[in-house]
């Protein structure tokens, strides 16, 4: 099988779907994806979510092919370990709330000094700023606030959520597309990129 992204190294800080689906697709294309989890683990690991033999089917699906490491980014030792990974990486993906990257000292301004060619992609609910920026951003909320539920279902019925987590998936797939474009740009210019996209915009 041809794997066009063989040799590309991705560090994934994402959780559940919006922050993991893009990495899943990149791994399917041959990238080495290293999933970094806190000591508490990805929220997607909750066994009651699509359970399969006592494990989360959701987690198993969206994290296939990935390597895994636990790092506590709130400690000095954990931060140094993360910086060492960044030195040899091509991409960092996250779906943290706005402001978290800067607070943890892993924002693009910091990481680009460690690795000039790094591509950092952040998937948020509504973007980095604005009046919605810090509102909850679960899939069903994004489907609702963007009006998607209003055009789904039967005429004269209540709004209906789609059967798949479309807002979460849109965050993941658009992050993958943006990262592929940034990798191509880096091949032409040698420059890394800071990418910010939202599930709201994707929907």
C-alpha positions as CSV (number, residue, x, y, z in Angstrom):
1,X,0.0,0.0,0.0
2,X,1.2,3.5,-0.8
3,X,1.4,5.8,2.3
4,X,2.1,9.3,1.0
5,X,2.7,10.8,4.5
6,X,5.3,8.2,5.5
7,X,8.0,10.1,7.5
8,X,5.6,12.8,8.8
9,X,5.5,13.0,12.6
10,X,2.3,14.3,14.3
11,X,1.9,15.0,18.0
12,X,-1.8,14.9,18.9
13,X,-3.1,16.6,22.0
14,X,-6.7,16.1,20.9
15,X,-9.5,14.4,22.7
16,X,-12.8,12.6,21.9
17,X,-13.5,13.2,18.1
18,X,-12.9,16.8,17.0
19,X,-9.3,16.6,18.1
20,X,-8.6,13.0,17.1
21,X,-10.3,12.4,13.7
22,X,-7.8,14.5,11.8
23,X,-5.0,12.6,13.3
24,X,-6.7,9.3,12.5
25,X,-6.9,10.3,8.8
26,X,-3.3,11.5,8.7
27,X,-2.2,8.1,10.3
28,X,-4.2,6.2,7.6
29,X,-2.2,8.2,5.1
30,X,1.1,7.0,6.7
31,X,1.9,9.7,9.2
32,X,3.4,8.6,12.6
33,X,0.9,10.0,15.1
34,X,1.9,10.2,18.8
35,X,-1.1,10.7,21.0
36,X,-0.2,12.7,24.2
37,X,-2.7,12.2,27.0
38,X,-2.8,13.6,30.5
39,X,-2.5,11.2,33.5
40,X,-6.4,11.2,33.5
41,X,-6.5,10.0,29.8
42,X,-8.6,11.1,26.9
43,X,-12.3,11.6,27.8
44,X,-13.1,9.4,24.8
45,X,-11.8,6.4,26.8
46,X,-15.0,6.3,28.9
47,X,-16.1,2.6,28.4
48,X,-19.8,3.5,28.2
49,X,-19.3,5.2,24.9
50,X,-20.0,2.6,22.2
51,X,-18.8,-0.2,24.5
52,X,-16.8,-3.1,23.0
53,X,-15.5,-5.7,25.5
54,X,-15.3,-3.1,28.3
55,X,-13.6,-0.5,26.2
56,X,-14.8,2.6,24.3
57,X,-15.5,1.7,20.7
58,X,-15.2,5.5,19.9
59,X,-11.7,5.6,21.4
60,X,-10.6,2.5,19.6
61,X,-11.9,3.8,16.3
62,X,-10.5,7.4,16.3
63,X,-7.1,6.4,17.8
64,X,-6.2,3.4,15.6
65,X,-2.6,3.3,14.3
66,X,-1.5,5.9,16.9
67,X,1.3,5.6,19.4
68,X,0.6,6.8,22.9
69,X,2.4,8.5,25.7
70,X,1.2,10.1,29.0
71,X,2.7,13.6,29.7
72,X,1.6,16.0,32.5
73,X,2.1,19.3,30.7
74,X,1.5,21.1,34.0
75,X,4.9,20.0,35.3
76,X,8.3,21.2,34.3
77,X,9.5,17.7,33.6
78,X,6.5,17.0,31.4
79,X,6.9,20.3,29.5
80,X,10.6,19.5,28.7
81,X,9.6,16.1,27.5
82,X,6.9,17.6,25.2
83,X,9.4,20.1,23.9
84,X,11.8,17.3,23.0
85,X,9.0,15.7,21.0
86,X,8.3,19.0,19.2
87,X,11.9,19.3,18.1
88,X,11.5,16.2,15.9
89,X,7.8,16.7,14.9
90,X,6.1,18.2,11.9
91,X,2.6,18.8,13.3
92,X,0.9,19.4,16.6
93,X,-2.9,19.1,16.8
94,X,-5.1,20.1,19.7
95,X,-8.7,20.9,20.5
96,X,-8.2,22.8,23.7
97,X,-10.3,25.8,24.7
98,X,-9.0,29.2,23.7
99,X,-6.2,30.4,26.0
100,X,-5.1,26.9,27.2
101,X,-2.1,26.6,24.8
102,X,-0.7,29.9,26.0
103,X,-1.3,29.0,29.7
104,X,0.5,25.7,29.2
105,X,3.4,27.4,27.3
106,X,2.8,25.3,24.2
107,X,1.4,27.9,21.9
108,X,2.8,28.5,18.4
109,X,4.9,31.4,19.4
110,X,6.8,29.1,21.9
111,X,6.9,26.0,19.7
112,X,8.1,27.8,16.6
113,X,11.2,28.9,18.4
114,X,11.9,25.2,19.2
115,X,11.1,24.1,15.7
116,X,10.9,26.7,12.9
117,X,9.0,24.4,10.6
118,X,6.4,23.2,13.1
119,X,2.7,23.3,12.0
120,X,0.3,23.8,14.9
121,X,-3.4,23.2,14.3
122,X,-6.0,24.1,16.9
123,X,-9.6,23.0,16.6
124,X,-12.0,25.1,18.8
125,X,-15.8,25.3,19.1
126,X,-16.2,28.9,17.9
127,X,-12.8,30.3,17.2
128,X,-10.1,31.9,19.3
129,X,-12.0,35.1,20.2
130,X,-15.4,36.7,20.0
131,X,-18.5,36.5,22.2
132,X,-19.0,32.7,21.7
133,X,-15.3,31.7,22.2
134,X,-15.6,30.3,25.7
135,X,-19.1,28.7,25.3
136,X,-19.5,24.9,25.6
137,X,-18.9,23.3,22.2
138,X,-20.3,19.8,22.3
139,X,-21.4,18.3,18.9
140,X,-25.1,18.7,19.6
141,X,-24.7,22.3,20.6
142,X,-22.7,23.2,17.4
143,X,-25.4,21.4,15.3
144,X,-28.0,23.4,17.1
145,X,-26.4,26.9,17.1
146,X,-25.4,26.7,13.4
147,X,-29.0,25.9,12.4
148,X,-28.2,22.4,11.1
149,X,-30.8,20.7,13.3
150,X,-33.4,23.1,12.0
151,X,-33.0,21.7,8.5
152,X,-32.9,18.1,9.6
153,X,-35.9,15.9,10.2
154,X,-39.5,16.0,9.0
155,X,-41.5,19.2,8.0
156,X,-43.3,20.8,11.0
157,X,-41.4,18.7,13.5
158,X,-38.9,19.6,16.2
159,X,-35.3,20.1,15.2
160,X,-33.4,16.8,14.9
161,X,-29.7,16.0,15.5
162,X,-28.0,14.0,12.8
163,X,-27.3,10.4,13.5
164,X,-23.5,10.9,13.4
165,X,-21.5,13.6,15.3
166,X,-21.2,15.8,12.2
167,X,-19.9,18.9,14.0
168,X,-17.1,16.9,15.7
169,X,-16.2,15.2,12.4
170,X,-16.1,18.5,10.6
171,X,-13.5,19.8,13.0
172,X,-11.4,16.7,12.4
173,X,-11.6,16.6,8.7
174,X,-11.1,20.3,8.1
175,X,-8.0,20.1,10.4
176,X,-6.6,17.3,8.3
177,X,-7.2,19.3,5.1
178,X,-5.6,22.4,6.6
179,X,-2.6,20.4,7.8
180,X,-2.0,18.9,4.4
181,X,-2.1,22.4,2.8
182,X,0.4,23.6,5.5
183,X,2.7,20.7,4.8
184,X,2.7,21.6,1.1
185,X,3.4,25.2,1.9
186,X,6.3,24.2,4.0
187,X,7.8,22.2,1.2
188,X,7.7,25.3,-1.0
189,X,8.8,27.9,1.6
190,X,10.3,26.1,4.5
191,X,8.0,27.9,6.9
192,X,5.7,26.4,9.5
193,X,2.1,27.5,10.1
194,X,-0.3,28.4,12.9
195,X,-3.8,27.1,12.0
196,X,-6.9,28.0,13.9
197,X,-10.3,26.5,12.8
198,X,-13.6,26.0,14.5
199,X,-16.3,23.4,14.4
200,X,-18.8,26.3,14.0
201,X,-17.1,27.4,10.8
202,X,-16.9,23.9,9.5
203,X,-20.7,23.4,9.9
